[in-house]
Amino acid sequence: MEHVPQSPYLRALGEHRALLHPALRTYFSAIPRGQIGIGEGVFERVGTPRRWLWPLLRVLQNHAVVHAGWHHEVPFTVRNRTIAGKAVSIRTLRLPDGDWVMKDAVSAHPRGRVLDQLGEPTTLAVAFEVAVDDGALTLRSRAVGVRIGRTRITLPRFISPVIQLRESAERQTGRQRVALTVDMPLLGRLYEYEGMFEYRIEPETA
């Protein structure tokens, strides 16, 4: 039988993984080679209504990190793979002005955390603390780094954004809800998204 690398999320959770909703244990488990996880749903909202932030976020948008705008009822798909022990995701948002793609790769990190590297090329790196809350998986940022050209900078805590994500599932249907917020000291909410989706794992076709 082919060895499947352990998911960085389940590795970080350790024995607490058993507290996850069964649908989330499937979602955050490693995906065997030759298969792909596919999620399809709708974001109820995504982005920020604070227009003055859009020019700043557009730099990150160009690197597949966040989208600079404010939209409601946005269809999206997520395609998950496990590659070299990393949870690699590609999210495609069906926006009014065309599709936009977000890319990230999550790997194991010391002290029971995960490291999420976002963008193409990697532009943002976030170390998250992983926990379970009432069957849901939660992430809270503990360190944020940015890449500017060849320079990598870890942001000081007093100016570092606080990024939180909660992934939950309906107890009966297993449909999943994802909610992410990005807040910064003094400035408040910078970015957010929230929506529902259904998830399945199937053979990957060429």
C-alpha positions as CSV (number, residue, x, y, z in Angstrom):
1,M,0.0,0.0,0.0
2,E,1.3,3.4,-0.9
3,H,2.4,5.6,2.0
4,V,0.4,8.8,2.4
5,P,2.2,11.6,4.2
6,Q,0.5,12.9,7.3
7,S,-1.4,16.1,6.9
8,P,0.3,19.1,8.5
9,Y,-3.0,20.1,10.1
10,L,-3.6,16.7,11.8
11,R,0.1,16.5,12.8
12,A,-0.3,19.9,14.6
13,L,-3.5,18.8,16.3
14,G,-2.1,15.6,17.6
15,E,-4.6,13.7,19.8
16,H,-7.0,16.6,19.5
17,R,-7.7,15.6,15.8
18,A,-10.4,13.2,17.2
19,L,-12.4,16.2,18.3
20,L,-12.9,17.4,14.7
21,H,-16.2,16.9,12.9
22,P,-15.8,13.8,10.7
23,A,-16.2,15.9,7.5
24,L,-13.3,18.1,8.7
25,R,-11.1,15.2,9.5
26,T,-11.6,14.2,5.8
27,Y,-11.0,17.7,4.6
28,F,-7.8,18.2,6.6
29,S,-6.3,14.8,6.0
30,A,-3.6,14.1,3.4
31,I,-4.8,13.3,-0.1
32,P,-3.3,10.2,-1.7
33,R,-1.4,10.6,-4.9
34,G,-3.6,10.5,-8.0
35,Q,-6.6,12.0,-6.1
36,I,-7.8,15.5,-5.6
37,G,-10.1,17.2,-3.2
38,I,-12.7,19.5,-4.8
39,G,-14.9,22.0,-2.9
40,E,-17.6,24.0,-4.6
41,G,-19.6,26.7,-2.9
42,V,-20.4,30.4,-2.5
43,F,-18.7,33.2,-0.5
44,E,-21.4,35.3,1.0
45,R,-18.8,38.1,1.2
46,V,-15.2,38.5,0.3
47,G,-12.7,41.4,0.4
48,T,-13.1,44.7,2.1
49,P,-15.6,47.6,1.7
50,R,-12.8,50.1,2.6
51,R,-11.9,51.4,-0.8
52,W,-8.8,53.2,0.4
53,L,-7.2,49.8,1.0
54,W,-7.8,48.5,-2.5
55,P,-4.7,50.0,-4.1
56,L,-2.6,48.5,-1.3
57,L,-4.2,45.1,-1.6
58,R,-3.9,45.1,-5.4
59,V,-0.2,44.3,-4.9
60,L,-1.1,41.1,-3.1
61,Q,-3.9,40.4,-5.6
62,N,-1.3,40.4,-8.4
63,H,0.5,37.7,-6.5
64,A,-2.5,35.4,-5.8
65,V,-2.8,36.3,-2.1
66,V,-6.0,38.3,-1.6
67,H,-8.5,40.1,-3.8
68,A,-8.7,43.9,-3.8
69,G,-12.5,44.6,-3.8
70,W,-15.7,43.9,-2.0
71,H,-18.2,41.4,-3.4
72,H,-21.2,39.3,-2.3
73,E,-22.5,35.9,-3.4
74,V,-19.3,34.9,-5.2
75,P,-19.2,31.3,-6.5
76,F,-15.8,29.6,-5.8
77,T,-14.0,26.3,-6.1
78,V,-11.1,24.9,-4.1
79,R,-8.8,22.2,-5.4
80,N,-6.6,20.5,-2.8
81,R,-3.6,18.2,-3.2
82,T,-1.0,16.8,-0.9
83,I,2.5,17.4,-2.5
84,A,5.7,16.5,-0.6
85,G,3.9,16.6,2.7
86,K,2.3,20.0,2.1
87,A,-1.4,20.8,1.8
88,V,-1.5,22.7,-1.5
89,S,-4.7,24.6,-2.4
90,I,-5.9,26.6,-5.4
91,R,-9.0,28.6,-4.9
92,T,-10.8,30.1,-7.9
93,L,-13.3,33.0,-7.3
94,R,-15.9,33.6,-10.1
95,L,-16.0,37.4,-9.9
96,P,-18.0,39.7,-12.0
97,D,-14.9,41.0,-13.8
98,G,-13.5,37.5,-14.4
99,D,-11.9,34.6,-12.5
100,W,-9.3,35.3,-9.8
101,V,-7.0,32.6,-8.3
102,M,-5.6,32.4,-4.8
103,K,-2.7,29.9,-4.1
104,D,-1.2,28.6,-0.9
105,A,0.8,25.7,0.6
106,V,0.6,24.6,4.2
107,S,3.4,22.7,5.9
108,A,4.2,21.5,9.4
109,H,5.8,24.0,11.7
110,P,7.5,23.5,15.2
111,R,5.5,23.7,18.4
112,G,2.3,22.2,17.0
113,R,1.8,24.9,14.4
114,V,1.5,25.1,10.6
115,L,3.1,27.5,8.2
116,D,1.0,28.8,5.4
117,Q,2.9,30.2,2.4
118,L,0.6,32.3,0.2
119,G,1.0,33.6,-3.4
120,E,2.9,32.8,-6.5
121,P,5.7,33.4,-5.9
122,T,5.4,33.2,-2.2
123,T,4.7,36.7,-1.0
124,L,3.2,36.1,2.5
125,A,4.1,33.5,5.1
126,V,2.0,33.0,8.3
127,A,2.7,30.8,11.2
128,F,-0.7,29.6,12.7
129,E,-1.6,28.1,16.0
130,V,-4.1,25.2,15.3
131,A,-6.9,24.2,17.7
132,V,-10.3,22.6,17.8
133,D,-13.4,24.4,19.0
134,D,-16.7,22.6,19.2
135,G,-15.8,20.3,16.3
136,A,-14.4,23.1,14.2
137,L,-10.8,23.7,13.2
138,T,-9.5,27.2,14.1
139,L,-6.3,29.0,13.1
140,R,-4.8,32.1,14.7
141,S,-1.7,33.8,13.4
142,R,1.3,34.0,15.7
143,A,3.9,35.4,13.2
144,V,3.5,37.1,9.8
145,G,6.3,37.6,7.2
146,V,6.3,39.3,3.9
147,R,8.6,38.9,0.9
148,I,9.7,42.0,-1.0
149,G,11.9,41.0,-3.9
150,R,14.6,38.8,-2.4
151,T,14.1,40.3,1.1
152,R,12.0,38.5,3.7
153,I,10.8,40.5,6.7
154,T,9.0,39.2,9.8
155,L,6.6,41.9,10.9
156,P,6.9,43.2,14.5
157,R,3.9,42.1,16.7
158,F,2.6,45.7,17.2
159,I,2.1,46.2,13.5
160,S,1.4,42.6,12.5
161,P,-2.1,41.7,11.3
162,V,-4.1,39.2,13.2
163,I,-5.4,36.5,10.9
164,Q,-8.1,34.1,12.1
165,L,-9.8,31.3,10.3
166,R,-12.6,29.0,11.4
167,E,-13.6,25.9,9.4
168,S,-16.8,24.2,10.6
169,A,-19.3,21.7,9.3
170,E,-23.0,21.2,9.7
171,R,-23.6,18.3,12.0
172,Q,-26.1,16.5,9.8
173,T,-25.1,17.3,6.2
174,G,-21.4,17.8,6.6
175,R,-21.5,21.0,4.5
176,Q,-18.6,23.2,5.5
177,R,-18.4,26.9,6.4
178,V,-15.2,28.8,6.2
179,A,-14.7,32.2,7.7
180,L,-11.5,34.3,7.7
181,T,-10.7,37.7,9.1
182,V,-7.6,39.9,8.9
183,D,-7.4,42.7,11.5
184,M,-4.6,45.1,12.2
185,P,-4.0,47.2,15.4
186,L,-5.4,50.7,15.1
187,L,-6.7,50.1,11.6
188,G,-9.3,47.4,12.4
189,R,-10.7,45.0,9.8
190,L,-8.5,44.8,6.6
191,Y,-10.0,41.8,4.8
192,E,-12.5,38.9,5.3
193,Y,-14.4,36.2,3.6
194,E,-17.1,33.8,4.6
195,G,-19.0,31.1,2.8
196,M,-20.4,27.6,2.5
197,F,-19.2,24.7,0.3
198,E,-19.5,21.0,-0.3
199,Y,-16.4,18.8,-0.6
200,R,-15.5,15.6,-2.2
201,I,-12.4,13.6,-3.1
202,E,-12.1,11.9,-6.5
203,P,-9.5,10.5,-8.9
204,E,-7.5,13.3,-10.6
205,T,-7.8,13.2,-14.4
206,A,-5.2,14.4,-16.7
